[in-house]
Amino acid sequence: MSDTFFLPCPRGLEQFLVAELKGFGAKNIETVPGGVQCEGEWELAWRANLESRIATRVLWKVGFGRYRGEDDIYRIAYATTWAKWFEPTDTIRVYVTAIKSPLKSLNFTTLRIKDGLCDHFRAVRGDRPYIDTEHPDMRIHAFLTENTCTLYLDTSGDALYKRGFKRAKVEAPLKENLAAGIIMLSGWQPGDVLLDPMCGSGTFLIEAAQMALDIAPGLGRNFAFERFRQHDDGAWRSLRTTVEQRRKHIPELPIFGSDIDPHQLSAAQANLDAAGLGRAVELIESDILDIEPPSDEGVLVTNPPYGVRLSSGEELADWYPLVGNVLKQRFAGWNCYFLSADMELAKRIGLKASKRTPLMNGDLDCRLFEYRIVAGQNRGKRVEDEQ
């Protein structure tokens, strides 16, 4: 008997999550903006948590019903067999998302779900879980439409973009699953040259290196499902071992990072070391305006500074044309990708974007600008419509 799962992901990357899920054996796959629903055996949840580079979470559908008011929501929560899956000693947190719901207060709805869950535990186990809004053992997600309530138990715990190994943090970080998706959007393949000339804490570099070496992104962390009462630890450990054994052992990769800030480079090196990739990626201290390409062709991908992040708008207005000149003069034969929330980049960089893909970086509405640099002149086809 198959289970139903919903996997949220960054908007614009659903196609890559679908491809991953098909590889994991998922069936009846349906996409919505910002997520994918599918069906599969329980091992699908294990594999998606362990191996998906795109998913934000893996939510397991455990309850469903129609409602008119908050009392119906309470009954749906009470009827769900929570005590089969975790203990009253586990702490919980309830999250509610709604589209076109007639209910006036999502806070009160959240409370009614909590009440239903806790009353279920009291009836079945004689005790109830307690709330922990910071680090809950179990996360319960409710999704409300105009007249239906679906309840999910979060199998992931911390969001999956928290890979488990990062040590050094920098200002304005890029989420790992978004970085992985951008690399996929670029068309880069293991073995190709990749350069991030403003690498910050090294997120693009680490994601690309893990792809090149077939390292599952979840190998460095634990998951909420490991606390579930029905968890088969032996089978889970066997799967993890199988996935770990796929790792390729290549001492050096054609992946390069640079940054003008030595503190950023130190953070990138610390994170590469923590991920076991310290020798696989080459880092150099350099301004993007001075950098020389490491090969005749490759993929340049970066998340440059923009006004809401690090620099003033006036500084950036002067800087963008200089970057465009560097690309035209030194990077012929390269495909270059810039993620930015600053639409002035496209106006001032002096190049015609061949593609502009809308993406969300946290709460920031961004575009991934693609520039195919051709020797002699910028002959890249211009695409005005966003894809």
BALOBA-1460 file (C-alpha; in Angstrom, 3 decimals):
// residues 387
<rec num="1" residu="m" x="0.000" y="0.000" z="0.000"/>
<rec num="2" residu="s" x="1.519" y="3.287" z="-1.110"/>
<rec num="3" residu="d" x="1.642" y="6.531" z="0.857"/>
<rec num="4" residu="t" x="1.082" y="10.087" z="-0.322"/>
<rec num="5" residu="f" x="3.782" y="12.727" z="0.073"/>
<rec num="6" residu="f" x="4.092" y="16.425" z="-0.627"/>
<rec num="7" residu="l" x="7.509" y="17.964" z="-1.175"/>
<rec num="8" residu="p" x="7.783" y="21.767" z="-1.176"/>
<rec num="9" residu="c" x="10.677" y="23.286" z="-3.125"/>
<rec num="10" residu="p" x="11.812" y="26.682" z="-4.419"/>
<rec num="11" residu="r" x="9.425" y="27.991" z="-7.066"/>
<rec num="12" residu="g" x="10.808" y="27.534" z="-10.530"/>
<rec num="13" residu="l" x="12.605" y="24.277" z="-9.718"/>
<rec num="14" residu="e" x="9.643" y="21.884" z="-9.719"/>
<rec num="15" residu="q" x="10.797" y="20.168" z="-12.944"/>
<rec num="16" residu="f" x="14.036" y="19.043" z="-11.322"/>
<rec num="17" residu="l" x="12.252" y="17.730" z="-8.247"/>
<rec num="18" residu="v" x="9.914" y="15.731" z="-10.493"/>
<rec num="19" residu="a" x="12.931" y="14.194" z="-12.243"/>
<rec num="20" residu="e" x="14.464" y="13.261" z="-8.891"/>
<rec num="21" residu="l" x="11.244" y="11.697" z="-7.632"/>
<rec num="22" residu="k" x="10.846" y="9.603" z="-10.770"/>
<rec num="23" residu="g" x="14.335" y="8.285" z="-10.108"/>
<rec num="24" residu="f" x="13.276" y="7.375" z="-6.575"/>
<rec num="25" residu="g" x="10.287" y="5.398" z="-7.875"/>
<rec num="26" residu="a" x="7.485" y="7.887" z="-7.194"/>
<rec num="27" residu="k" x="4.123" y="7.438" z="-8.909"/>
<rec num="28" residu="n" x="1.138" y="9.666" z="-9.681"/>
<rec num="29" residu="i" x="3.279" y="12.801" z="-9.638"/>
<rec num="30" residu="e" x="1.507" y="16.168" z="-9.689"/>
<rec num="31" residu="t" x="3.118" y="19.602" z="-9.555"/>
<rec num="32" residu="v" x="1.881" y="22.857" z="-8.065"/>
<rec num="33" residu="p" x="3.808" y="26.130" z="-7.875"/>
<rec num="34" residu="g" x="6.392" y="25.549" z="-5.169"/>
<rec num="35" residu="g" x="5.961" y="21.816" z="-4.684"/>
<rec num="36" residu="v" x="5.268" y="18.297" z="-5.919"/>
<rec num="37" residu="q" x="2.777" y="15.682" z="-4.708"/>
<rec num="38" residu="c" x="3.426" y="12.008" z="-5.349"/>
<rec num="39" residu="e" x="2.753" y="8.486" z="-4.140"/>
<rec num="40" residu="g" x="5.146" y="5.697" z="-3.286"/>
<rec num="41" residu="e" x="6.360" y="3.118" z="-0.831"/>
<rec num="42" residu="w" x="7.846" y="4.293" z="2.478"/>
<rec num="43" residu="e" x="11.385" y="3.974" z="1.128"/>
<rec num="44" residu="l" x="10.525" y="6.916" z="-1.155"/>
<rec num="45" residu="a" x="10.497" y="9.194" z="1.914"/>
<rec num="46" residu="w" x="13.887" y="7.879" z="2.972"/>
<rec num="47" residu="r" x="15.440" y="8.379" z="-0.449"/>
<rec num="48" residu="a" x="13.933" y="11.816" z="-0.994"/>
<rec num="49" residu="n" x="15.201" y="13.031" z="2.371"/>
<rec num="50" residu="l" x="18.635" y="11.555" z="1.812"/>
<rec num="51" residu="e" x="19.177" y="12.235" z="-1.892"/>
<rec num="52" residu="s" x="16.991" y="15.112" z="-3.110"/>
<rec num="53" residu="r" x="18.990" y="18.242" z="-3.857"/>
<rec num="54" residu="i" x="15.851" y="20.298" z="-4.573"/>
<rec num="55" residu="a" x="13.172" y="19.436" z="-1.983"/>
<rec num="56" residu="t" x="12.778" y="21.622" z="1.088"/>
<rec num="57" residu="r" x="10.914" y="18.967" z="3.100"/>
<rec num="58" residu="v" x="9.198" y="15.608" z="2.688"/>
<rec num="59" residu="l" x="5.693" y="15.796" z="4.151"/>
<rec num="60" residu="w" x="3.710" y="12.578" z="4.711"/>
<rec num="61" residu="k" x="-0.058" y="12.812" z="4.348"/>
<rec num="62" residu="v" x="-1.666" y="11.402" z="7.510"/>
<rec num="63" residu="g" x="-5.099" y="13.067" z="7.721"/>
<rec num="64" residu="f" x="-7.768" y="14.596" z="5.510"/>
<rec num="65" residu="g" x="-11.327" y="15.847" z="5.822"/>
<rec num="66" residu="r" x="-13.852" y="18.478" z="4.820"/>
<rec num="67" residu="y" x="-14.680" y="21.335" z="7.152"/>
<rec num="68" residu="r" x="-16.974" y="24.282" z="7.664"/>
<rec num="69" residu="g" x="-15.521" y="25.641" z="10.886"/>
<rec num="70" residu="e" x="-12.810" y="25.213" z="13.483"/>
<rec num="71" residu="d" x="-14.672" y="22.417" z="15.277"/>
<rec num="72" residu="d" x="-14.454" y="20.309" z="12.105"/>
<rec num="73" residu="i" x="-10.712" y="20.985" z="12.001"/>
<rec num="74" residu="y" x="-10.465" y="19.757" z="15.612"/>
<rec num="75" residu="r" x="-12.305" y="16.540" z="14.725"/>
<rec num="76" residu="i" x="-10.027" y="15.866" z="11.740"/>
<rec num="77" residu="a" x="-6.970" y="16.312" z="13.964"/>
<rec num="78" residu="y" x="-8.449" y="14.159" z="16.744"/>
<rec num="79" residu="a" x="-9.290" y="11.336" z="14.316"/>
<rec num="80" residu="t" x="-5.735" y="11.164" z="12.950"/>
<rec num="81" residu="t" x="-3.810" y="8.315" z="14.583"/>
<rec num="82" residu="w" x="-0.815" y="10.347" z="15.802"/>
<rec num="83" residu="a" x="0.009" y="7.955" z="18.640"/>
<rec num="84" residu="k" x="0.899" y="5.248" z="16.094"/>
<rec num="85" residu="w" x="3.809" y="7.331" z="14.831"/>
<rec num="86" residu="f" x="5.424" y="9.173" z="17.725"/>
<rec num="87" residu="e" x="5.491" y="9.389" z="21.505"/>
<rec num="88" residu="p" x="3.832" y="11.818" z="23.937"/>
<rec num="89" residu="t" x="7.355" y="12.659" z="25.109"/>
<rec num="90" residu="d" x="8.134" y="14.114" z="21.671"/>
<rec num="91" residu="t" x="7.672" y="17.871" z="21.392"/>
<rec num="92" residu="i" x="5.575" y="19.265" z="18.538"/>
<rec num="93" residu="r" x="4.904" y="22.361" z="16.500"/>
<rec num="94" residu="v" x="1.924" y="22.940" z="14.188"/>
<rec num="95" residu="y" x="2.153" y="24.973" z="10.977"/>
<rec num="96" residu="v" x="-0.922" y="26.048" z="8.992"/>
<rec num="97" residu="t" x="-1.053" y="27.228" z="5.372"/>
<rec num="98" residu="a" x="-4.324" y="28.288" z="3.775"/>
<rec num="99" residu="i" x="-5.603" y="29.238" z="0.331"/>
<rec num="100" residu="k" x="-9.109" y="30.712" z="0.096"/>
<rec num="101" residu="s" x="-10.001" y="29.406" z="3.547"/>
<rec num="102" residu="p" x="-13.071" y="31.107" z="5.083"/>
<rec num="103" residu="l" x="-11.631" y="30.736" z="8.601"/>
<rec num="104" residu="k" x="-10.868" y="34.107" z="10.160"/>
<rec num="105" residu="s" x="-7.909" y="33.200" z="12.380"/>
<rec num="106" residu="l" x="-5.138" y="30.811" z="11.379"/>
<rec num="107" residu="n" x="-3.745" y="31.144" z="14.902"/>
<rec num="108" residu="f" x="-6.979" y="29.791" z="16.366"/>
<rec num="109" residu="t" x="-7.026" y="27.051" z="13.700"/>
<rec num="110" residu="t" x="-3.494" y="26.097" z="14.715"/>
<rec num="111" residu="l" x="-4.640" y="25.894" z="18.328"/>
<rec num="112" residu="r" x="-7.579" y="23.622" z="17.415"/>
<rec num="113" residu="i" x="-5.275" y="21.248" z="15.551"/>
<rec num="114" residu="k" x="-2.973" y="21.131" z="18.560"/>
<rec num="115" residu="d" x="-5.945" y="20.496" z="20.848"/>
<rec num="116" residu="g" x="-7.198" y="17.659" z="18.658"/>
<rec num="117" residu="l" x="-3.766" y="16.049" z="18.514"/>
<rec num="118" residu="c" x="-3.173" y="16.365" z="22.266"/>
<rec num="119" residu="d" x="-6.655" y="15.067" z="23.140"/>
<rec num="120" residu="h" x="-6.019" y="12.091" z="20.858"/>
<rec num="121" residu="f" x="-2.828" y="11.311" z="22.785"/>
<rec num="122" residu="r" x="-4.582" y="11.677" z="26.141"/>
<rec num="123" residu="a" x="-7.298" y="9.240" z="25.031"/>
<rec num="124" residu="v" x="-4.893" y="6.679" z="23.589"/>
<rec num="125" residu="r" x="-1.726" y="7.026" z="25.700"/>
<rec num="126" residu="g" x="-2.836" y="8.906" z="28.816"/>
<rec num="127" residu="d" x="-0.370" y="11.736" z="28.207"/>
<rec num="128" residu="r" x="0.166" y="14.517" z="25.667"/>
<rec num="129" residu="p" x="3.075" y="16.084" z="23.755"/>
<rec num="130" residu="y" x="4.157" y="19.626" z="24.548"/>
<rec num="131" residu="i" x="4.890" y="22.515" z="22.235"/>
<rec num="132" residu="d" x="8.408" y="23.561" z="21.265"/>
<rec num="133" residu="t" x="8.400" y="26.370" z="18.699"/>
<rec num="134" residu="e" x="12.196" y="26.457" z="18.367"/>
<rec num="135" residu="h" x="13.374" y="22.852" z="18.024"/>
<rec num="136" residu="p" x="10.376" y="20.503" z="17.923"/>
<rec num="137" residu="d" x="10.855" y="16.774" z="17.569"/>
<rec num="138" residu="m" x="7.792" y="16.552" z="15.321"/>
<rec num="139" residu="r" x="6.411" y="19.128" z="12.905"/>
<rec num="140" residu="i" x="2.770" y="18.924" z="11.832"/>
<rec num="141" residu="h" x="1.729" y="20.808" z="8.701"/>
<rec num="142" residu="a" x="-1.896" y="21.582" z="7.852"/>
<rec num="143" residu="f" x="-2.994" y="22.787" z="4.427"/>
<rec num="144" residu="l" x="-6.441" y="24.343" z="4.124"/>
<rec num="145" residu="t" x="-8.364" y="24.959" z="0.927"/>
<rec num="146" residu="e" x="-11.806" y="26.518" z="0.778"/>
<rec num="147" residu="n" x="-13.399" y="23.417" z="2.339"/>
<rec num="148" residu="t" x="-10.743" y="20.721" z="2.914"/>
<rec num="149" residu="c" x="-8.027" y="20.190" z="5.515"/>
<rec num="150" residu="t" x="-5.018" y="17.981" z="4.821"/>
<rec num="151" residu="l" x="-2.659" y="17.060" z="7.648"/>
<rec num="152" residu="y" x="0.961" y="16.118" z="7.083"/>
<rec num="153" residu="l" x="3.640" y="14.747" z="9.389"/>
<rec num="154" residu="d" x="7.044" y="16.185" z="8.510"/>
<rec num="155" residu="t" x="9.508" y="13.344" z="7.905"/>
<rec num="156" residu="s" x="12.485" y="15.700" z="7.504"/>
<rec num="157" residu="g" x="12.823" y="17.740" z="10.686"/>
<rec num="158" residu="d" x="15.112" y="20.633" z="9.823"/>
<rec num="159" residu="a" x="14.678" y="21.893" z="6.264"/>
<rec num="160" residu="l" x="16.575" y="19.773" z="3.757"/>
<rec num="161" residu="y" x="18.647" y="22.691" z="2.520"/>
<rec num="162" residu="k" x="20.380" y="22.433" z="5.900"/>
<rec num="163" residu="r" x="22.829" y="19.815" z="4.708"/>
<rec num="164" residu="g" x="24.308" y="19.272" z="8.158"/>
<rec num="165" residu="f" x="27.969" y="20.155" z="7.649"/>
<rec num="166" residu="k" x="28.200" y="23.928" z="7.174"/>
<rec num="167" residu="r" x="30.244" y="25.594" z="9.883"/>
<rec num="168" residu="a" x="31.062" y="29.114" z="8.688"/>
<rec num="169" residu="k" x="28.182" y="31.458" z="7.958"/>
<rec num="170" residu="v" x="28.226" y="34.694" z="5.982"/>
<rec num="171" residu="e" x="25.830" y="37.550" z="5.403"/>
<rec num="172" residu="a" x="23.063" y="36.975" z="2.831"/>
<rec num="173" residu="p" x="23.448" y="33.191" z="2.454"/>
<rec num="174" residu="l" x="22.058" y="31.307" z="-0.532"/>
<rec num="175" residu="k" x="19.926" y="28.278" z="0.310"/>
<rec num="176" residu="e" x="21.547" y="25.064" z="-0.825"/>
<rec num="177" residu="n" x="18.562" y="23.641" z="-2.696"/>
<rec num="178" residu="l" x="18.199" y="26.881" z="-4.666"/>
<rec num="179" residu="a" x="21.915" y="26.777" z="-5.502"/>
<rec num="180" residu="a" x="21.611" y="23.158" z="-6.670"/>
<rec num="181" residu="g" x="18.630" y="24.071" z="-8.840"/>
<rec num="182" residu="i" x="20.478" y="26.996" z="-10.418"/>
<rec num="183" residu="i" x="23.363" y="24.685" z="-11.312"/>
<rec num="184" residu="m" x="20.848" y="22.347" z="-12.931"/>
<rec num="185" residu="l" x="19.241" y="25.252" z="-14.804"/>
<rec num="186" residu="s" x="22.677" y="26.189" z="-16.147"/>
<rec num="187" residu="g" x="23.036" y="22.824" z="-17.841"/>
<rec num="188" residu="w" x="26.352" y="22.166" z="-16.091"/>
<rec num="189" residu="q" x="27.341" y="18.510" z="-15.954"/>
<rec num="190" residu="p" x="29.953" y="16.734" z="-13.813"/>
<rec num="191" residu="g" x="33.281" y="17.010" z="-15.602"/>
<rec num="192" residu="d" x="32.521" y="20.471" z="-16.980"/>
<rec num="193" residu="v" x="34.424" y="23.477" z="-15.623"/>
<rec num="194" residu="l" x="32.486" y="25.584" z="-13.109"/>
<rec num="195" residu="l" x="33.530" y="28.933" z="-11.657"/>
<rec num="196" residu="d" x="31.913" y="31.084" z="-8.978"/>
<rec num="197" residu="p" x="33.885" y="34.366" z="-8.951"/>
<rec num="198" residu="m" x="32.014" y="35.728" z="-5.905"/>
<rec num="199" residu="c" x="31.736" y="32.498" z="-3.989"/>
<rec num="200" residu="g" x="30.903" y="33.755" z="-0.476"/>
<rec num="201" residu="s" x="30.585" y="30.742" z="1.813"/>
<rec num="202" residu="g" x="30.973" y="28.350" z="-1.137"/>
<rec num="203" residu="t" x="27.408" y="27.127" z="-1.589"/>
<rec num="204" residu="f" x="27.543" y="26.759" z="-5.383"/>
<rec num="205" residu="l" x="30.947" y="25.087" z="-5.149"/>
<rec num="206" residu="i" x="29.845" y="22.544" z="-2.559"/>
<rec num="207" residu="e" x="26.641" y="21.652" z="-4.383"/>
<rec num="208" residu="a" x="28.477" y="21.187" z="-7.687"/>
<rec num="209" residu="a" x="31.210" y="19.099" z="-6.063"/>
<rec num="210" residu="q" x="28.656" y="16.853" z="-4.401"/>
<rec num="211" residu="m" x="26.924" y="16.355" z="-7.757"/>
<rec num="212" residu="a" x="30.238" y="15.563" z="-9.441"/>
<rec num="213" residu="l" x="31.143" y="12.977" z="-6.808"/>
<rec num="214" residu="d" x="27.592" y="11.567" z="-6.420"/>
<rec num="215" residu="i" x="27.480" y="12.496" z="-2.743"/>
<rec num="216" residu="a" x="23.930" y="12.461" z="-1.385"/>
<rec num="217" residu="p" x="23.221" y="15.845" z="0.265"/>
<rec num="218" residu="g" x="21.607" y="14.315" z="3.359"/>
<rec num="219" residu="l" x="24.456" y="12.046" z="4.423"/>
<rec num="220" residu="g" x="25.689" y="14.543" z="6.994"/>
<rec num="221" residu="r" x="22.504" y="14.878" z="9.044"/>
<rec num="222" residu="n" x="19.585" y="13.148" z="10.792"/>
<rec num="223" residu="f" x="15.868" y="13.211" z="9.999"/>
<rec num="224" residu="a" x="12.617" y="13.322" z="11.951"/>
<rec num="225" residu="f" x="11.453" y="9.939" z="10.642"/>
<rec num="226" residu="e" x="14.290" y="8.291" z="12.570"/>
<rec num="227" residu="r" x="12.213" y="9.026" z="15.714"/>
<rec num="228" residu="f" x="9.005" y="7.489" z="14.319"/>
<rec num="229" residu="r" x="7.731" y="4.478" z="16.267"/>
<rec num="230" residu="q" x="7.555" y="2.276" z="13.165"/>
<rec num="231" residu="h" x="11.056" y="3.232" z="11.968"/>
<rec num="232" residu="d" x="13.083" y="0.279" z="10.653"/>
<rec num="233" residu="d" x="16.572" y="1.340" z="11.617"/>
<rec num="234" residu="g" x="18.270" y="-1.670" z="10.080"/>
<rec num="235" residu="a" x="16.750" y="-1.139" z="6.640"/>
<rec num="236" residu="w" x="17.460" y="2.592" z="6.871"/>
<rec num="237" residu="r" x="21.119" y="2.027" z="7.731"/>
<rec num="238" residu="s" x="21.411" y="-0.417" z="4.845"/>
<rec num="239" residu="l" x="20.074" y="2.195" z="2.438"/>
<rec num="240" residu="r" x="22.439" y="4.855" z="3.801"/>
<rec num="241" residu="t" x="25.401" y="2.512" z="3.385"/>
<rec num="242" residu="t" x="24.428" y="1.752" z="-0.213"/>
<rec num="243" residu="v" x="24.167" y="5.448" z="-1.006"/>
<rec num="244" residu="e" x="27.466" y="6.248" z="0.759"/>
<rec num="245" residu="q" x="29.244" y="3.616" z="-1.311"/>
<rec num="246" residu="r" x="28.288" y="5.413" z="-4.531"/>
<rec num="247" residu="r" x="30.695" y="8.261" z="-3.752"/>
<rec num="248" residu="k" x="33.336" y="8.726" z="-6.427"/>
<rec num="249" residu="h" x="36.890" y="9.317" z="-5.273"/>
<rec num="250" residu="i" x="38.319" y="12.029" z="-7.531"/>
<rec num="251" residu="p" x="41.007" y="14.079" z="-5.775"/>
<rec num="252" residu="e" x="40.569" y="17.276" z="-7.812"/>
<rec num="253" residu="l" x="37.586" y="18.637" z="-9.710"/>
<rec num="254" residu="p" x="37.407" y="21.375" z="-12.388"/>
<rec num="255" residu="i" x="35.462" y="23.542" z="-9.920"/>
<rec num="256" residu="f" x="36.849" y="26.930" z="-8.955"/>
<rec num="257" residu="g" x="35.843" y="29.681" z="-6.563"/>
<rec num="258" residu="s" x="37.149" y="33.144" z="-5.864"/>
<rec num="259" residu="d" x="36.223" y="36.166" z="-3.790"/>
<rec num="260" residu="i" x="37.703" y="39.575" z="-3.120"/>
<rec num="261" residu="d" x="37.067" y="39.175" z="0.624"/>
<rec num="262" residu="p" x="39.548" y="36.899" z="2.455"/>
<rec num="263" residu="h" x="37.010" y="36.335" z="5.246"/>
<rec num="264" residu="q" x="34.535" y="34.963" z="2.706"/>
<rec num="265" residu="l" x="37.214" y="32.681" z="1.291"/>
<rec num="266" residu="s" x="38.032" y="31.420" z="4.780"/>
<rec num="267" residu="a" x="34.349" y="30.637" z="5.292"/>
<rec num="268" residu="a" x="34.196" y="28.814" z="1.966"/>
<rec num="269" residu="q" x="37.297" y="26.772" z="2.795"/>
<rec num="270" residu="a" x="35.930" y="25.870" z="6.234"/>
<rec num="271" residu="n" x="32.657" y="24.684" z="4.697"/>
<rec num="272" residu="l" x="34.417" y="22.706" z="1.967"/>
<rec num="273" residu="d" x="36.589" y="21.054" z="4.609"/>
<rec num="274" residu="a" x="33.535" y="20.231" z="6.747"/>
<rec num="275" residu="a" x="31.903" y="18.610" z="3.711"/>
<rec num="276" residu="g" x="35.034" y="16.558" z="3.006"/>
<rec num="277" residu="l" x="35.696" y="18.519" z="-0.187"/>
<rec num="278" residu="g" x="38.568" y="20.723" z="0.903"/>
<rec num="279" residu="r" x="41.022" y="19.416" z="-1.700"/>
<rec num="280" residu="a" x="38.533" y="18.898" z="-4.518"/>
<rec num="281" residu="v" x="37.809" y="22.594" z="-5.187"/>
<rec num="282" residu="e" x="40.368" y="25.341" z="-5.863"/>
<rec num="283" residu="l" x="39.905" y="28.745" z="-4.185"/>
<rec num="284" residu="i" x="41.763" y="31.957" z="-4.972"/>
<rec num="285" residu="e" x="41.521" y="35.492" z="-3.628"/>
<rec num="286" residu="s" x="40.578" y="37.772" z="-6.501"/>
<rec num="287" residu="d" x="38.270" y="40.565" z="-7.576"/>
<rec num="288" residu="i" x="35.933" y="39.444" z="-10.360"/>
<rec num="289" residu="l" x="37.257" y="42.389" z="-12.373"/>
<rec num="290" residu="d" x="40.762" y="40.872" z="-12.268"/>
<rec num="291" residu="i" x="40.001" y="37.183" z="-12.595"/>
<rec num="292" residu="e" x="41.180" y="35.072" z="-15.523"/>
<rec num="293" residu="p" x="39.027" y="32.137" z="-16.658"/>
<rec num="294" residu="p" x="40.491" y="28.751" z="-15.676"/>
<rec num="295" residu="s" x="39.714" y="27.263" z="-19.116"/>
<rec num="296" residu="d" x="38.565" y="28.199" z="-22.615"/>
<rec num="297" residu="e" x="34.973" y="27.286" z="-21.863"/>
<rec num="298" residu="g" x="32.801" y="26.472" z="-18.892"/>
<rec num="299" residu="v" x="29.935" y="27.635" z="-16.704"/>
<rec num="300" residu="l" x="30.163" y="30.743" z="-14.534"/>
<rec num="301" residu="v" x="27.474" y="30.892" z="-11.858"/>
<rec num="302" residu="t" x="27.266" y="33.429" z="-9.071"/>
<rec num="303" residu="n" x="25.033" y="35.371" z="-6.709"/>
<rec num="304" residu="p" x="26.487" y="38.900" z="-6.938"/>
<rec num="305" residu="p" x="25.971" y="41.655" z="-4.384"/>
<rec num="306" residu="y" x="22.885" y="43.777" z="-4.825"/>
<rec num="307" residu="g" x="21.388" y="46.757" z="-3.088"/>
<rec num="308" residu="v" x="19.358" y="44.949" z="-0.429"/>
<rec num="309" residu="r" x="22.335" y="42.794" z="0.421"/>
<rec num="310" residu="l" x="25.745" y="44.422" z="0.587"/>
<rec num="311" residu="s" x="26.281" y="47.538" z="-1.542"/>
<rec num="312" residu="s" x="24.625" y="50.838" z="-2.352"/>
<rec num="313" residu="g" x="22.676" y="51.181" z="-5.583"/>
<rec num="314" residu="e" x="25.049" y="53.870" z="-6.851"/>
<rec num="315" residu="e" x="28.096" y="51.652" z="-6.380"/>
<rec num="316" residu="l" x="26.414" y="48.804" z="-8.226"/>
<rec num="317" residu="a" x="25.320" y="51.051" z="-11.105"/>
<rec num="318" residu="d" x="28.998" y="51.793" z="-11.777"/>
<rec num="319" residu="w" x="30.120" y="48.220" z="-11.150"/>
<rec num="320" residu="y" x="27.736" y="46.294" z="-13.453"/>
<rec num="321" residu="p" x="29.204" y="47.659" z="-16.749"/>
<rec num="322" residu="l" x="32.706" y="46.738" z="-15.576"/>
<rec num="323" residu="v" x="31.584" y="43.148" z="-14.974"/>
<rec num="324" residu="g" x="30.003" y="43.053" z="-18.420"/>
<rec num="325" residu="n" x="33.264" y="44.201" z="-19.979"/>
<rec num="326" residu="v" x="35.203" y="41.457" z="-18.166"/>
<rec num="327" residu="l" x="32.823" y="38.817" z="-19.493"/>
<rec num="328" residu="k" x="33.050" y="40.108" z="-23.073"/>
<rec num="329" residu="q" x="36.828" y="40.451" z="-23.023"/>
<rec num="330" residu="r" x="37.857" y="37.266" z="-21.181"/>
<rec num="331" residu="f" x="34.982" y="34.766" z="-21.082"/>
<rec num="332" residu="a" x="34.216" y="34.058" z="-24.739"/>
<rec num="333" residu="g" x="32.941" y="30.490" z="-24.938"/>
<rec num="334" residu="w" x="31.476" y="30.569" z="-21.428"/>
<rec num="335" residu="n" x="27.845" y="30.411" z="-20.320"/>
<rec num="336" residu="c" x="27.386" y="32.839" z="-17.425"/>
<rec num="337" residu="y" x="24.556" y="32.886" z="-14.859"/>
<rec num="338" residu="f" x="23.826" y="35.665" z="-12.384"/>
<rec num="339" residu="l" x="21.151" y="35.359" z="-9.692"/>
<rec num="340" residu="s" x="20.003" y="38.816" z="-8.647"/>
<rec num="341" residu="a" x="17.069" y="40.643" z="-7.117"/>
<rec num="342" residu="d" x="18.335" y="43.866" z="-8.700"/>
<rec num="343" residu="m" x="16.764" y="44.322" z="-12.141"/>
<rec num="344" residu="e" x="19.280" y="47.108" z="-12.825"/>
<rec num="345" residu="l" x="21.840" y="44.361" z="-13.457"/>
<rec num="346" residu="a" x="20.160" y="43.456" z="-16.751"/>
<rec num="347" residu="k" x="19.971" y="47.100" z="-17.808"/>
<rec num="348" residu="r" x="23.543" y="48.077" z="-16.959"/>
<rec num="349" residu="i" x="25.703" y="45.017" z="-17.505"/>
<rec num="350" residu="g" x="25.882" y="45.737" z="-21.239"/>
<rec num="351" residu="l" x="24.936" y="42.236" z="-22.368"/>
<rec num="352" residu="k" x="21.710" y="40.788" z="-23.710"/>
<rec num="353" residu="a" x="20.322" y="38.050" z="-21.525"/>
<rec num="354" residu="s" x="19.431" y="34.938" z="-23.508"/>
<rec num="355" residu="k" x="17.136" y="33.843" z="-20.686"/>
<rec num="356" residu="r" x="15.622" y="35.286" z="-17.507"/>
<rec num="357" residu="t" x="14.236" y="32.708" z="-15.102"/>
<rec num="358" residu="p" x="12.133" y="33.930" z="-12.118"/>
<rec num="359" residu="l" x="13.285" y="32.436" z="-8.814"/>
<rec num="360" residu="m" x="12.748" y="33.218" z="-5.136"/>
<rec num="361" residu="n" x="15.756" y="33.524" z="-2.841"/>
<rec num="362" residu="g" x="13.977" y="33.459" z="0.507"/>
<rec num="363" residu="d" x="11.591" y="36.419" z="0.358"/>
<rec num="364" residu="l" x="13.493" y="38.092" z="-2.489"/>
<rec num="365" residu="d" x="11.986" y="38.049" z="-5.980"/>
<rec num="366" residu="c" x="14.999" y="37.263" z="-8.165"/>
<rec num="367" residu="r" x="15.918" y="36.491" z="-11.751"/>
<rec num="368" residu="l" x="18.538" y="34.097" z="-13.006"/>
<rec num="369" residu="f" x="20.097" y="35.941" z="-15.946"/>
<rec num="370" residu="e" x="21.790" y="33.787" z="-18.586"/>
<rec num="371" residu="y" x="24.545" y="35.263" z="-20.760"/>
<rec num="372" residu="r" x="26.116" y="33.142" z="-23.491"/>
<rec num="373" residu="i" x="29.373" y="34.883" z="-24.303"/>
<rec num="374" residu="v" x="30.433" y="34.633" z="-27.957"/>
<rec num="375" residu="a" x="33.888" y="35.601" z="-29.220"/>
<rec num="376" residu="g" x="34.065" y="38.980" z="-30.920"/>
<rec num="377" residu="q" x="30.597" y="40.158" z="-30.063"/>
<rec num="378" residu="n" x="27.599" y="39.310" z="-27.905"/>
<rec num="379" residu="r" x="25.391" y="37.458" z="-30.361"/>
<rec num="380" residu="g" x="23.257" y="35.723" z="-27.738"/>
<rec num="381" residu="k" x="19.592" y="35.531" z="-28.685"/>
<rec num="382" residu="r" x="17.503" y="37.853" z="-26.542"/>
<rec num="383" residu="v" x="14.526" y="36.395" z="-24.788"/>
<rec num="384" residu="e" x="12.221" y="39.058" z="-23.393"/>
<rec num="385" residu="d" x="9.603" y="36.733" z="-21.972"/>
<rec num="386" residu="e" x="10.393" y="35.228" z="-18.591"/>
<rec num="387" residu="q" x="10.476" y="31.479" z="-18.538"/>
